[in-house]
Amino acid sequence: MSSFKPVRIAIVGCGMIAKNGYQPRCLNYKNKIELAGYFDQDKARAEEFQKIAGGGKVYAKLEDVFNDSSVEAVLNLTTLDGHYPVSLAALKAGKNVYSEKPVSITTPQADELIREAESRKLKLGCAPSSPLGYEQQNVWSRIRGGEIGTPHTVVGSFSCTRLEYWHPNADVFMCNGVSVIADAAPYPLTMMTTYFGPVVRVSGFSRILIPEREIQTGPKAGTKFKPTIPNHVMGLLEFENGVRGYIHSGWSGQSTVPALEIQGTDGSFLLNPHNDGAGVKFLSAKSHESQPIPTPPKAMNNALDWGKGVADFADAIRTNRTPRCSAYQARHIVEIAEKLNEASDKGTSVKLTTRFDPPAPIGEVAPWE
C-alpha cells in the first residue's frame, strides 16, 4: 500500500467546468487528492458538490476556506476575472494553488502570483492538463525518438462555433482578459510550448469580429453585449529552439485549420491538443502515405482528464517539485496573447520577455497512478 498522504484541496467556484470536469475527475484520484470542501457565491452549488462527493465541508465565506488550517491547497475555478485575486489571497493565506486558465489577466499579475508563491515556498499550478494525456505524451516520445525527423513547424487552432450560442456566460469571456488566445488557445499553445519550449517573438492580427452579440442560452438569454477584447486572432510564432509556428483562434465559427500539427523533415503528426484518445495520424514527408498511430491503452476515450493536472500538482506538493502544469508556462501563454495584440496594433513583430523550463516527460509510471 502506498504511503502517499492525499492532499486536502478545497474547490473555490462550483460552476459548469467544476461540475462537469474537475470534481468528477478529481474524485477519481483519491490516492492523490482529498476534496476537503467547496465554496461558491451560490451556496446551493457548493451543497450540490458536497452531496455528489458524499462529504466535504460547505464554506459560507471565502475567508473560511483560507482560515481552515486543514486545507492545504485551493483549486481556483472562479470566472477568469477571479483567477488572479482569489489565487493571490489563497497564497497569502499559505495555501498552495491550482488555477483554471488563464493564470491571470496580465503578465504583471502572473509575475506577482509567482513571486508570492516562491517567497512562501508554495506550489502554483495552472491548467490545462492536456499535455499529460497518454496520447499527447506518446506523440512527444515519438518526436524525441526521431520518427518525424527534425521538427520545423507547428500549427495549432482552437476555434469554435459562436460562443454566445452555447455558453450562458459568453459575455464574461469576451469582455474580460486579453483575448481568445488566453482562454481558448492555451490548449494548442501549451502543447506547442511543452514540445518545443518558449516562444521568443510573435507577429499577427487580433480583432473583434461581430461587434454586438446576443446570448442565446441560459438565464441571460436575450442579453446583448459588445465584446471588448479580440475574439479572432491569427499569429506567427518563433520558438527559442528554431521551430516556427502558427496559431489560429476564434469564437466566431468552426474551422478546419489543424487543431495541432507537428511537421518534421520526415513526416508530420496530427493530433488533438485538448482530448486524450482522440486519435493521431502520421503523414509521411517522403510519400503520400498516411496512417493512424496506435492509441496507448491507458488513454481516455476522446476526453480531457481535468483531474490529472491536479493529481500531478498534489504529487508535486508532496515531493517538492515544480508541477508539470506550472504557473511559469501559464504566464508565458498570457504573454503570448498580450504580445500578439501588441504586434497587431503596431504592425510589426514583438519579442517576449518570459521564459520557462518545459515540463519533464511522464515516465513508465505516471505520478497520478
TINUSE-645595 format. One record per residue (C-alpha): residue in three letters; y negated, z negated, x negated; residue number from 1. Coordinates in Angstrom, 3 decimals. Each point is the difference from the previous one (the first is absolute). Example, Ala and Ser with C-alpha at 12.3 -4.5 7.8 and 13.67 -1.06 7.14 Angstrom:
! residues 2
ALA 4.500 -7.800 -12.300 1
SER -3.440 0.660 -1.370 2
***
This chain:
! residues 369
MET 0.000 0.000 0.000 1
SER -3.478 0.889 -1.250 2
SER -2.280 -2.815 -1.150 3
PHE -3.085 1.969 1.099 4
LYS -2.233 -2.052 2.276 5
PRO -1.594 2.275 2.658 6
VAL -3.791 0.128 -0.126 7
ARG -1.710 -1.488 3.062 8
ILE -2.365 2.652 1.331 9
ALA -2.387 -0.126 2.957 10
ILE -0.932 3.195 1.834 11
VAL -3.700 0.349 0.798 12
GLY -0.614 2.734 2.559 13
CYS 2.709 0.672 2.582 14
GLY -0.881 3.516 1.107 15
MET 1.943 3.241 0.304 16
ILE 0.942 0.437 -3.676 17
ALA 1.029 -3.642 -0.280 18
LYS 2.138 0.153 3.132 19
ASN 1.676 3.358 -0.534 20
GLY 0.167 0.015 -3.790 21
TYR -0.485 -3.162 -2.005 22
GLN 1.506 -2.820 2.035 23
PRO 3.362 1.632 0.802 24
ARG 0.481 1.195 -3.568 25
CYS -1.116 -3.284 -1.593 26
LEU 2.541 -1.795 2.204 27
ASN 2.585 2.256 -1.630 28
TYR -0.726 -1.563 -3.418 29
LYS 0.641 -3.660 0.710 30
ASN 1.419 -0.265 -3.508 31
LYS -3.556 0.521 -1.327 32
ILE -2.366 -0.735 2.886 33
GLU -0.419 -2.880 2.427 34
LEU -2.536 0.801 2.725 35
ALA -1.729 -3.358 0.273 36
GLY -2.422 0.825 2.790 37
TYR -2.399 2.339 1.738 38
PHE -3.703 0.264 0.750 39
ASP -1.846 2.477 2.172 40
GLN -3.322 -0.183 1.812 41
ASP 2.091 0.655 3.107 42
LYS 2.236 -3.076 -0.011 43
ALA 2.480 1.623 2.399 44
ARG 0.854 2.573 -2.673 45
ALA 0.807 -2.707 -2.532 46
GLU 2.123 -1.795 2.591 47
GLU 1.922 3.223 0.643 48
PHE 0.751 0.285 -3.732 49
GLN 1.192 -3.605 -0.032 50
LYS 2.325 0.729 2.904 51
ILE 1.404 3.140 -1.630 52
ALA 0.692 -1.847 -3.263 53
GLY 1.361 -3.071 1.687 54
GLY -2.298 -2.265 -1.965 55
GLY -3.090 -0.341 -2.159 56
LYS -3.313 -1.627 0.840 57
VAL -2.735 1.471 2.177 58
TYR -3.343 -0.791 -1.610 59
ALA -3.022 -0.602 2.222 60
LYS -2.496 0.898 -2.715 61
LEU 0.063 2.058 -3.186 62
GLU -1.071 -3.077 -1.920 63
ASP 3.168 -1.727 1.176 64
VAL 2.039 2.613 -1.892 65
PHE -1.969 -0.624 -3.166 66
ASN 0.270 -3.801 0.391 67
ASP 3.782 0.061 0.459 68
SER 1.307 -1.092 -3.391 69
SER 3.484 1.303 0.835 70
VAL -1.285 3.595 0.191 71
GLU 0.288 1.707 -3.383 72
ALA -1.252 3.457 0.920 73
VAL -1.944 1.875 2.661 74
LEU 1.048 3.395 1.344 75
ASN -3.382 1.470 0.964 76
LEU 0.522 2.449 2.881 77
THR -3.491 -0.153 1.479 78
THR -2.055 3.117 0.752 79
LEU -1.216 1.764 -3.136 80
ASP -3.451 -1.625 0.114 81
GLY 1.773 -3.367 -0.146 82
HIS 2.109 0.722 -3.065 83
TYR -2.604 -1.031 -2.579 84
PRO -1.476 -3.136 1.624 85
VAL 3.340 -1.409 1.184 86
SER 1.706 0.669 -3.331 87
LEU -2.897 -1.549 -1.919 88
ALA 0.023 -3.113 2.185 89
ALA 3.779 -0.311 -0.394 90
LEU -0.216 0.295 -3.782 91
LYS -2.778 -2.601 -0.114 92
ALA 2.309 -2.265 1.991 93
GLY 2.677 0.397 -2.682 94
LYS 2.269 2.427 1.870 95
ASN 1.686 3.071 -1.435 96
VAL -0.918 3.085 2.049 97
TYR 1.700 3.222 1.037 98
SER -2.358 2.300 1.909 99
GLU 0.455 3.017 2.171 100
LYS -1.841 2.993 -1.481 101
PRO -2.726 0.487 -1.002 102
VAL -0.358 -3.081 -2.130 103
SER -3.766 0.089 0.685 104
ILE -2.774 2.271 1.232 105
THR -1.586 0.463 -3.442 106
THR 1.042 -0.116 -3.643 107
PRO -2.364 -2.938 -0.784 108
GLN 1.686 -1.971 2.794 109
ALA 3.405 0.769 -1.513 110
ASP -1.344 -1.078 -3.393 111
GLU -1.002 -3.347 1.491 112
LEU 3.398 -0.524 1.621 113
ILE 1.793 0.755 -3.265 114
ARG -2.277 -2.329 -1.978 115
GLU 0.591 -2.784 2.526 116
ALA 3.772 0.461 -0.107 117
GLU 0.088 0.143 -3.799 118
SER -2.226 -3.072 -0.415 119
ARG 2.288 -2.016 2.286 120
LYS 3.237 1.487 -1.388 121
LEU 0.937 1.317 3.443 122
LYS 1.799 3.203 0.953 123
LEU -1.895 2.703 1.887 124
GLY 1.987 2.892 1.432 125
CYS -0.830 2.878 2.295 126
ALA 1.762 2.615 2.094 127
PRO 1.373 2.598 0.185 128
SER 3.563 -0.800 -1.006 129
SER 1.182 3.600 0.252 130
PRO 0.527 0.419 -3.797 131
LEU 2.740 -2.632 0.296 132
GLY 2.078 2.226 2.271 133
TYR 3.420 0.807 -1.452 134
GLU -0.622 3.719 0.498 135
GLN -3.420 -0.170 -1.662 136
GLN 1.515 -1.955 -2.892 137
ASN 2.803 2.554 -0.296 138
VAL -2.504 2.844 -0.335 139
TRP -1.938 -1.977 -2.616 140
SER 3.214 -0.493 -1.983 141
ARG 0.746 3.722 0.190 142
ILE -3.520 0.862 -1.181 143
ARG 0.344 -2.366 -2.965 144
GLY 3.403 1.541 -0.698 145
GLY -1.535 3.471 -0.373 146
GLU 1.513 1.702 3.059 147
ILE -3.232 1.910 0.755 148
GLY -1.010 0.428 -3.635 149
THR -3.509 -1.082 -0.889 150
PRO -2.006 -1.033 3.098 151
HIS -3.355 1.764 0.198 152
THR -1.233 -0.060 3.611 153
VAL 0.306 -2.333 2.978 154
VAL -1.099 0.796 3.557 155
GLY -0.328 -2.578 2.763 156
SER -1.129 -0.138 3.595 157
PHE -0.290 -2.465 2.845 158
SER -1.474 1.710 3.026 159
CYS 0.840 -0.866 3.579 160
THR -0.883 0.935 3.542 161
ARG -3.413 -1.202 1.121 162
LEU 0.055 -3.758 -0.396 163
GLU -1.853 -0.754 3.227 164
TYR 2.821 1.587 2.021 165
TRP 2.648 -2.508 -1.094 166
HIS -1.679 -3.026 -1.590 167
PRO -1.761 -2.504 2.296 168
ASN -2.388 -1.045 -2.803 169
ALA -0.824 3.383 -1.509 170
ASP -3.669 -0.964 -0.092 171
VAL 0.732 -2.871 -2.399 172
PHE 1.623 2.360 -2.497 173
MET -2.719 2.647 0.182 174
CYS -2.988 -2.337 -0.074 175
ASN 1.039 -2.401 -2.789 176
GLY 0.991 0.496 -3.606 177
VAL -0.372 2.879 -2.451 178
SER 1.792 2.948 1.573 179
VAL 3.354 1.123 1.359 180
ILE 1.143 0.095 -3.635 181
ALA -0.139 -3.805 -0.262 182
ASP 2.090 -0.622 3.102 183
ALA 2.367 2.947 0.568 184
ALA 0.252 1.653 -3.402 185
PRO 1.173 -3.099 -1.920 186
TYR 3.532 1.122 0.854 187
PRO -0.056 3.204 -2.098 188
LEU -2.555 -1.381 -2.478 189
THR 2.051 -3.115 -0.719 190
MET 3.058 2.165 -0.583 191
MET -1.977 2.324 -2.289 192
THR -1.446 -2.841 -2.059 193
THR 3.332 -1.828 -0.141 194
TYR 1.644 3.088 -1.474 195
PHE -2.847 1.175 -2.247 196
GLY -2.384 -2.902 -0.535 197
PRO -3.759 -0.246 0.529 198
VAL -2.418 2.781 0.920 199
VAL -2.954 0.488 -2.355 200
ARG -2.116 2.628 1.806 201
VAL -0.333 1.444 3.498 202
SER -1.867 2.724 1.849 203
GLY 0.151 1.005 3.616 204
PHE -1.459 0.116 3.478 205
SER -0.442 -2.814 2.536 206
ARG -1.416 0.461 3.486 207
ILE -0.032 -1.223 3.572 208
LEU 1.775 2.353 2.368 209
ILE -0.618 -0.300 3.765 210
PRO -3.213 -2.061 0.065 211
GLU 0.837 -1.762 3.276 212
ARG 3.457 -1.093 1.107 213
GLU 1.475 -1.722 3.043 214
ILE 2.858 -2.515 -0.069 215
GLN 2.820 1.259 2.206 216
THR 2.383 -2.973 0.081 217
GLY 0.052 -3.766 0.342 218
PRO -2.588 -2.400 1.465 219
LYS -2.917 1.921 -1.553 220
ALA 1.058 3.373 1.490 221
GLY -3.087 1.967 0.965 222
THR -2.152 -1.621 -2.701 223
LYS -2.019 2.537 -1.951 224
PHE -0.970 -0.595 -3.621 225
LYS -1.571 1.813 -2.924 226
PRO 1.944 -0.182 -3.298 227
THR -2.051 -1.279 -2.918 228
ILE 2.392 0.633 -2.923 229
PRO 1.605 3.268 -1.179 230
ASN 3.135 0.773 1.991 231
HIS 0.919 3.253 -1.735 232
VAL 0.335 0.063 -3.806 233
MET 1.302 2.496 -2.564 234
GLY 0.096 -1.038 -3.623 235
LEU 1.052 1.101 -3.485 236
LEU 1.402 -2.652 -2.326 237
GLU 0.243 -0.136 -3.785 238
PHE 2.557 -2.560 -1.181 239
GLU -0.303 -1.820 -3.308 240
ASN 3.362 1.423 -1.142 241
GLY -1.126 3.608 0.549 242
VAL 1.598 0.660 3.414 243
ARG -2.293 1.646 2.569 244
GLY 0.053 -0.744 3.720 245
TYR -1.271 0.915 3.443 246
ILE -0.425 -2.405 2.929 247
HIS -0.692 0.939 3.626 248
SER -0.528 -2.510 2.806 249
GLY -1.465 -0.013 3.486 250
TRP 0.065 -1.442 3.510 251
SER -0.752 3.294 1.651 252
GLY 3.296 1.861 0.351 253
GLN 3.431 0.633 -1.430 254
SER 0.474 1.863 -3.284 255
THR 2.816 1.725 -1.849 256
VAL -1.449 -0.864 -3.416 257
PRO 2.940 -1.705 -1.795 258
ALA 0.069 -3.746 0.585 259
LEU 1.031 -0.378 -3.646 260
GLU 1.033 2.735 -2.413 261
ILE 0.560 -0.606 -3.711 262
GLN -0.003 3.211 -2.021 263
GLY 1.517 0.319 -3.465 264
THR 0.769 2.774 -2.469 265
ASP 3.610 0.239 1.245 266
GLY -0.412 -0.797 3.696 267
SER -1.581 -2.080 2.713 268
PHE 0.898 -2.907 2.271 269
LEU -1.169 -0.162 3.614 270
LEU 0.164 -3.440 1.607 271
ASN -1.587 -2.317 2.531 272
PRO -2.519 -2.468 -1.516 273
HIS 0.265 -2.320 3.009 274
ASN 3.597 -0.227 1.209 275
ASP 3.132 -0.871 -1.948 276
GLY 3.010 2.199 0.791 277
ALA -1.985 2.942 1.400 278
GLY 1.683 2.442 -2.377 279
VAL -0.938 1.638 -3.300 280
LYS 0.099 3.686 -0.903 281
PHE 0.188 1.497 -3.483 282
LEU -1.682 3.380 -0.578 283
SER 1.004 1.845 -3.160 284
ALA -2.734 1.465 -2.199 285
LYS 2.444 2.502 -1.476 286
SER 1.443 1.533 3.183 287
HIS -0.500 0.013 3.769 288
GLU 2.527 -2.817 0.293 289
SER -0.766 -3.094 2.047 290
GLN 2.402 -2.786 0.806 291
PRO -0.006 -3.496 1.502 292
ILE 0.289 -3.037 -2.236 293
PRO 2.568 -2.585 1.180 294
THR -1.578 -3.007 1.695 295
PRO 0.838 -3.330 -1.695 296
PRO 2.421 -2.040 2.139 297
LYS -2.381 -2.978 0.185 298
ALA -2.923 2.068 1.331 299
MET -1.522 -0.628 3.418 300
ASN 0.652 2.499 2.775 301
ASN -3.301 1.878 -0.268 302
ALA -2.141 -3.122 0.302 303
LEU -2.432 -2.134 -1.999 304
ASP 1.211 -3.464 -0.955 305
TRP -3.203 -2.004 0.485 306
GLY 1.642 -3.191 -1.208 307
LYS 1.234 1.274 -3.336 308
GLY -3.389 -0.321 -1.694 309
VAL -0.362 -3.542 1.319 310
ALA 3.501 -0.897 -1.245 311
ASP -0.837 1.373 -3.463 312
PHE -3.277 -1.951 0.156 313
ALA 1.937 -3.187 0.782 314
ASP 2.288 0.664 -2.952 315
ALA -3.080 0.543 -2.188 316
ILE -1.330 -3.422 1.007 317
ARG 3.225 -1.729 -0.990 318
THR 0.529 1.964 -3.240 319
ASN -3.696 0.061 -0.967 320
ARG -0.427 3.752 -0.380 321
THR -2.374 2.595 1.443 322
PRO 1.114 1.218 3.449 323
ARG 1.071 3.630 0.003 324
CYS -2.377 0.594 2.914 325
SER -2.952 -1.332 -1.974 326
ALA -3.668 -0.520 0.748 327
TYR -0.813 1.834 -3.235 328
GLN 1.526 3.222 1.283 329
ALA -1.470 -0.585 3.478 330
ARG -3.475 -0.388 -1.534 331
HIS 0.496 3.306 -1.803 332
ILE 0.778 1.719 3.329 333
VAL -3.214 -1.406 1.499 334
GLU -1.972 1.359 -2.953 335
ILE 1.606 3.430 0.376 336
ALA -1.247 0.043 3.613 337
GLU -3.492 -1.075 -1.061 338
LYS -0.228 2.530 -2.825 339
LEU 1.172 2.867 2.235 340
ASN -2.917 -0.792 2.311 341
GLU -2.342 -0.115 -2.993 342
ALA 1.369 3.277 -1.384 343
SER -0.498 1.659 3.371 344
ASP -3.579 -1.275 0.280 345
LYS -0.908 1.060 -3.549 346
GLY 1.939 3.261 -0.052 347
THR 1.591 -0.836 -3.341 348
SER 2.960 -1.842 -1.511 349
VAL -0.226 -3.783 -0.406 350
LYS 1.796 -2.318 -2.452 351
LEU 1.846 -3.150 1.053 352
THR -0.383 -3.345 -1.752 353
THR 3.034 -1.988 1.209 354
ARG 3.425 0.118 -1.601 355
PHE 3.316 -1.731 0.678 356
ASP 3.487 -0.251 -1.440 357
PRO 2.434 1.925 2.230 358
PRO 2.745 -2.171 1.520 359
ALA 3.350 -0.253 -1.726 360
PRO 2.836 2.056 1.510 361
ILE 2.609 -1.833 2.052 362
GLY 3.205 -0.764 -1.878 363
GLU 3.577 0.119 1.206 364
VAL -0.576 -3.149 2.067 365
ALA -3.347 -0.150 1.794 366
PRO -1.954 -3.290 0.042 367
TRP 0.323 -0.262 3.787 368
GLU 3.783 0.429 0.059 369
***
